[in-house]
Amino acid sequence: MTALLDELKTRARLRLNAARREEAGAADVRLRHCLNQVAREVGFVHWEHARAVLGGAAVREDDMGTFWHAPRTGILLNLWLAKYEEAQAALEADPRAFLLPYRRQFMVVQADFIQELGVDASHPAWAETAHDLVAAYGGSAWLALAGQRLKAPRDSFISS
């Protein structure tokens, strides 16, 4: 879990250093501001939210952010469900589908959605998760897939 958080910390430190080099008034910029900014850029409300979710401390009822969503996926057909049990049933009905968290809800999506996230839909970790990132949360397969997501192009997180 720390690899994901370390990646965000590195991005924040790089941003802080760049701000201090480039801007005369950047003395007011603090690491905490940069941490909050990079957390928002990958789908979280603030740094503590990212730290809880990416650090494995969240539970199913928590807001999981929009980390597993991308702006370009709005045109794709997928199921949005409020209850995990309903999402699980939808996943069981379609073995090629993937179950992802979205804030306090759940999405059942297809491989093209996963590709838009910058994640390999045929990665072996999916078999280990049984295509359910909610049930697999915090495990090694989830961590591998979340690592791929975090390294996805920036425009897969933020609307352009």
C-alpha positions in Angstrom: 0.0 0.0 0.0 2.8 2.4 0.8 4.0 2.3 -2.9 0.8 4.0 -4.0 1.1 6.7 -1.3 4.8 7.1 -1.9 4.0 7.8 -5.6 1.6 10.6 -4.6 4.1 12.0 -2.1 6.8 12.0 -4.8 4.5 13.9 -7.2 3.7 16.4 -4.4 7.4 17.0 -3.6 8.2 17.5 -7.2 5.4 20.0 -7.6 6.5 21.8 -4.4 10.1 22.0 -5.7 9.0 23.2 -9.1 6.8 25.9 -7.5 9.6 27.1 -5.3 12.0 27.3 -8.3 9.6 29.0 -10.7 7.5 31.3 -8.6 8.7 34.2 -6.5 5.6 34.1 -4.2 5.8 30.3 -3.8 7.1 30.6 -0.2 3.5 30.3 0.9 3.2 26.9 -1.0 3.4 24.0 1.5 3.8 20.3 1.0 0.3 19.8 2.4 -1.1 22.0 -0.4 0.7 19.9 -3.0 -0.4 16.7 -1.4 -4.1 17.8 -1.5 -3.7 18.9 -5.1 -2.2 15.6 -6.3 -4.9 13.6 -4.3 -7.6 15.6 -6.0 -6.0 15.0 -9.4 -6.4 11.2 -9.0 -10.0 11.2 -7.7 -9.9 12.0 -4.0 -11.3 14.9 -2.0 -8.0 15.6 -0.3 -4.8 14.0 0.9 -6.3 12.3 4.0 -9.0 10.8 1.8 -6.4 9.4 -0.6 -4.3 8.1 2.3 -7.2 6.2 3.7 -8.3 4.6 0.5 -4.9 3.9 -1.1 -3.5 3.0 2.3 -6.1 0.2 2.7 -7.9 1.8 5.7 -11.3 2.3 4.0 -14.3 0.0 4.4 -16.9 -0.8 1.8 -19.3 1.9 3.1 -16.7 4.6 2.8 -16.3 7.1 0.0 -13.8 5.5 -2.3 -13.5 8.5 -4.5 -13.5 8.6 -8.3 -10.1 6.8 -8.6 -11.7 4.0 -10.7 -13.5 6.3 -13.1 -12.3 8.3 -16.1 -13.8 11.2 -18.0 -14.0 9.4 -21.3 -16.0 6.5 -19.9 -19.3 8.5 -19.8 -20.1 7.3 -23.3 -19.7 3.6 -22.4 -22.6 1.5 -21.2 -22.2 0.3 -17.6 -24.4 -0.4 -14.6 -24.4 1.9 -11.6 -25.7 0.4 -8.4 -26.1 1.7 -4.9 -25.8 -1.7 -3.1 -22.9 -4.0 -3.3 -25.0 -7.1 -3.2 -26.8 -5.9 -6.4 -23.5 -5.2 -8.0 -22.2 -8.6 -7.1 -25.3 -10.2 -8.6 -24.8 -8.2 -11.8 -21.1 -9.4 -11.9 -22.2 -13.0 -11.4 -24.6 -12.6 -14.3 -21.8 -11.5 -16.7 -18.4 -13.2 -16.0 -16.7 -10.8 -18.5 -17.7 -7.8 -16.4 -15.7 -5.9 -13.7 -17.0 -4.5 -10.5 -15.5 -1.2 -9.4 -16.1 1.2 -6.5 -17.2 4.8 -7.2 -17.6 7.0 -4.2 -20.2 5.2 -2.1 -21.6 3.3 -5.1 -20.6 0.5 -7.4 -20.1 0.2 -11.2 -20.3 -3.0 -13.2 -18.3 -2.3 -16.4 -16.8 -4.0 -19.4 -13.2 -4.3 -20.6 -13.3 -1.1 -22.7 -14.0 0.8 -19.6 -11.0 -0.8 -17.9 -8.8 0.1 -20.8 -9.9 3.8 -20.6 -8.7 3.8 -17.0 -5.2 2.9 -18.3 -5.4 -0.5 -16.8 -4.8 -3.8 -18.7 -8.1 -5.7 -18.7 -6.3 -8.9 -19.3 -3.8 -8.5 -16.4 -3.5 -11.7 -14.4 -4.4 -9.8 -11.2 -8.0 -9.6 -12.4 -8.3 -13.4 -12.1 -7.1 -13.2 -8.5 -9.8 -10.5 -7.8 -12.5 -12.4 -9.6 -13.1 -9.1 -11.4 -14.3 -7.6 -8.1 -12.2 -4.7 -6.9 -14.5 -4.1 -3.9 -14.1 -7.6 -2.5 -10.3 -7.6 -3.4 -9.7 -4.2 -1.8 -6.3 -4.0 -0.1 -5.0 -7.3 -1.4 -1.9 -7.8 -3.6 -4.0 -8.1 -6.8 -5.9 -4.9 -5.9 -2.5 -3.2 -5.2 -1.1 -4.3 -8.6 -4.2 -2.9 -10.5 -4.3 0.3 -8.4 -0.6 0.8 -9.3 -1.4 0.5 -13.0 -4.3 3.0 -12.5 -2.1 5.5 -10.7 0.4 5.4 -13.5 -2.3 6.0 -16.2 -2.1 9.2 -18.3 -3.2 12.3 -16.4 -6.1 12.8 -18.8 -7.6 9.6 -17.7 -8.3 11.2 -14.3 -9.2 14.8 -15.2 -11.6 16.1 -17.8 -9.8 18.1 -20.4 
